[in-house]
Amino acid sequence: MSSMFRFPSSMFSLYSSSSFKSSLFPSNSSVFRFENSKNSLSLNAVYPFWNSNFAMENQSFSVLSASKTQDGAAAKDFSFQGSESFFRSVLASMEAVYLNKNPTAKAILELVRSADGDRICYDHFAFRTFGVNGHGIDSMSKFFLDFGYEQREELRFPAKKLKAFWFSPPNVQTSNRGSGVDGPLPRIFISELLVDQLSPEAQDIIKKYTDISRCGKEYAALASAFGVLTWERPSYSEFQQLARESEYAAWTLVNGYALNHVTISTHRLTSNLRSIGNLNQFIEKTGFNLNSEGGVLKVSPDGLLLQSSTVADSTSFQFSDGITEAVPCSYIEFAERLVLPQYKDLPAEEVEEFHRRDGFEVGNADKIFESTSKDQLTRRAA
């Protein structure tokens, strides 16, 4: 079995460019070898950021956890491990792959920037995984944990046979004025399919491809940054069989560790779009469909977390048996976090992120998952 990760030739010129390599990989690194003749990327050694002890000399700096106690004090101090510029370059590569494959997300980001003043902050990035053979949440979370993120609450979705964790970022002061991946670091939401709860047939398909991947689980963040699968392309019949049982499973089989969605933090906008209701109206008036599962606006029981999302884009995918069909890819989400009751009397200009509702809500997330469902995609096509 070849140890090479394959990626489309259309992406090769971008990722083999000297400017990209100099920003993402150290100039003296022998980790990667680009082979133009094969459009492939060979792994010659384990890249340092997978070592939990890795910290670039003279480039570590102290930060405070983004999580706070109820009185607003920092929960604890810890260090952001390694180079901030490297970490943000990886996030930027994940974002670039996502925007290249999802024209709706790209168009909406441009519209919001144009209408609001060119600064967008991300609430969270979300990923999907297979909970089998080490390819689940841990495979993707390791990268973020190594750079200072903290694992937070678990969420369970019994009907979908899923579980998830979210991860809070370190509070990097240099991000206060930045936009997008150069702004405040996003929360991370990683879900995994509980494969052992599926039918034997579905389990066999998933295990077939995760077995092919072998050590690919060690490079989940790398695969996401390059937009490639760590396993071979599946057959169309296998995709269909999974889709009949779990649309989440079918999505993950053809998208792998790609960004499932990014989320705009609406309350950090400056125009009237900071209200998620206004933003939803703005998006629908420009011709984009929003996920209608459970209503366009998803509201947590405490009324403090408001979320909505578009319907996923579709992309052409060539299966291993030569069949080419449209498959769902990703979408974009919007989240407004309201001020916690104990801070309701704070002047607006003094309200910071830790004064707002944190975390996630199972009921909201369960409906957001439907953004890639056949029902929502069919409604969009109609």
Buried (B, 14 or more C-beta within 10 A) or exposed (E): EEEBBBBEEEBBEBBBEEEBBEBBBBEEEEEBEBEEEEBBBBBEEEBBBBEEEBBBEEEBBEBBBBBBEEEEEBBEEBEBBBBBEBBBBBBBBBBBBBBBBBEBBBBBBEBBBEBBEEBBBBBBBBBBBBBBBBBBBBBBBBBBBBBBBBBBEEBEBEEBBBBBBBBBBBBBEEBEEBBBBEBBBBBBBBBBBBBEEBEEEBBEBBBBBBEBBBEBBBBBBBBBBBBBBBBBBBBBEBBBBBBEBBBBBBBBBBBBBBBBBBBBBBBBBEEEBBBBBBBBBBBEEEEBBBBBBBEBBBBBEEEBBBBBBBBBBBBEBEBEEEEEEEBBBBBBBBBBBBBBEEBEEBEEEEBEBBBBBBBBBBBBBBBBBBBBBEEBBEBBEE
